[in-house]
């Protein structure tokens, strides 16, 4: 029997009121998609695409203009209390009282959610995010990475089945990003459904099993990650030849041709209409012998650029 979705969004709309007679901004234009249970779901899009508006509607911070949204089967309008208890939101901004210790931050948050003292998991969560040794330090003394991990623990105090992370690795170094990836994967392995927004396409490609892309308030793609990557039609081949190139050569089937070094040509071609063999044959027809060839497979960045038109 098919599991019901963790989050179900249908024709979701939001128009912000205009000012001084100006028309309002339509941030969401009838977005519909489901987030399957148990996976890591990526929500991508350029700045201003509507991602934050959508997340803020789910968090109860923004009132939608139309459409429906359910979290763990609970409608956000008719059953807002249970809907909110089913989701934990990790904001992009670091927000908590700097004068509390990590333990006190989690205890207070548990109290806000009405979790009885005997059922709170503050110690367990500090262990899970590797902050047990900072239990009694003031939160203001934590490093940026520790603060981000504390935000994840804070979002989990009421044991929600869904965790939403809004740009969790924005502005952090490579090592910390790797640690956060590991933490997200561990939570997902424990059965938590993860929704991830990120500007790092490599991050989405490695972590997410399904990706939706929003642009200008509209859903423009929603597919399994590997199927999404397969949408990239362009491929790049780099060819080193036996003598200096006279210049770039544009042939039928080439999308772009650049001389990147005196004897190295980088050609972008549409793999739907041209093969790598045809590319090499056309180079040889110009009187060059081929000494080395490398190709680059399509990745999520290629698809993102194609779909959103973002440079």
C-alpha positions, 0 to 999 in steps of 0.5 A, spaced: 500 500 500 502 506 498 504 511 503 501 518 504 506 523 502 509 527 508 507 534 505 502 535 500 501 542 497 496 543 492 495 550 488 498 554 493 498 561 492 501 567 495 500 574 493 503 580 497 499 586 498 502 592 494 504 599 497 502 606 495 497 604 489 502 599 486 500 592 484 502 586 489 507 581 488 505 574 486 510 570 490 507 563 489 502 562 482 499 555 484 504 550 486 503 543 487 507 537 489 508 532 494 514 530 498 514 523 499 515 520 506 522 517 508 526 521 503 531 527 502 527 532 498 530 538 495 527 544 494 531 549 489 530 555 485 534 562 484 533 568 489 526 570 489 523 564 486 518 563 492 522 558 496 522 562 503 515 564 502 513 556 501 517 554 507 514 560 511 507 558 509 508 551 512 511 554 518 505 558 520 509 564 519 505 567 512 498 566 511 497 563 504 492 567 499 489 560 496 490 553 495 491 547 500 497 544 504 497 538 509 503 536 513 503 529 515 496 528 513 494 535 517 491 541 514 495 547 516 488 551 516 483 546 519 488 542 524 494 547 525 496 545 532 498 538 529 500 540 523 506 544 526 507 539 531 509 534 525 514 539 522 521 542 525 524 548 521 531 550 521 531 557 519 537 560 515 538 565 520 541 563 527 536 565 532 536 563 539 538 567 546 545 567 546 545 567 554 542 560 555 546 554 555 545 549 549 541 545 554 537 550 556 535 552 549 533 545 548 529 545 555 526 551 553 524 549 546 521 543 549 517 547 554 514 551 548 511 545 545 508 542 551 513 536 551 513 534 559 519 534 562 520 527 563 519 526 556 524 531 553 530 529 549 535 534 551 541 530 553 540 525 547 539 531 542 546 534 544 549 527 543 546 527 536 549 533 534 555 532 537 554 538 542 554 534 549 561 537 551 558 544 550 552 542 554 553 548 559 557 553 555 553 559 553 550 559 546 554 565 544 560 562 545 559 557 540 562 557 533 558 558 527 558 551 526 556 549 533 550 554 532 547 551 526 548 544 529 544 547 535 538 549 531 537 542 528 537 539 535 532 545 537 528 543 531 527 536 533 525 537 541 518 535 539 520 529 535 517 531 528 517 526 523 519 532 518 525 536 518 526 542 514 533 545 513 533 552 509 540 553 507 543 549 512 550 550 509 550 557 507 557 561 508 560 555 512 567 552 510 568 545 507 569 541 513 563 543 517 559 542 510 561 535 510 559 534 518 552 537 517 551 532 511 553 526 515 548 529 520 542 530 515 544 523 513 544 520 520 537 523 521 534 521 515 536 513 516 533 514 523 526 515 519 526 523 519 523 525 512 528 531 510 526 537 506 532 541 504 533 548 500 540 549 498 544 554 493 549 548 493 547 544 487 553 539 489 549 538 496 542 537 493 545 532 488 549 528 493 543 528 499 537 528 495 533 522 492 528 527 489 528 534 487 523 540 485 525 546 482 521 553 483 522 559 478 518 565 479 513 562 483 512 556 479 514 549 479 518 547 473 520 541 475 519 535 480 523 528 479 528 523 482 535 526 482 538 521 477 532 523 472 533 530 473 540 529 471 538 525 465 535 531 463 541 535 461 541 535 453 548 538 453 555 535 454 562 537 454 568 534 450 575 537 451 580 535 445 587 536 445 590 536 438 597 535 435 598 543 433 596 550 435 589 551 433 587 556 428 581 558 432 574 555 434 571 551 429 563 552 429 560 546 426 553 543 425 551 540 432 556 544 436 552 549 441 559 552 443 566 551 441 572 555 445 580 554 444 582 554 452 589 553 450 593 553 444 592 546 442 586 544 446 579 545 444 572 545 448 566 543 445 559 543 447 554 539 443 547 537 444 547 529 445 540 528 442 543 530 435 550 529 436 555 524 438 562 524 441 564 520 435 561 525 430 565 531 434 571 528 433 570 526 426 569 534 424 575 536 428 579 531 424 576 534 418 580 540 419 586 537 419 588 536 426 590 529 429 587 528 436 592 526 442 587 526 448 580 527 449 576 528 456 568 528 457 564 531 462 558 528 464 552 532 465 550 534 473 545 538 476 548 545 475 547 544 467 539 542 468 538 548 473 541 553 468 537 550 463 531 550 466 531 557 470 535 560 465 540 562 470 547 564 469 
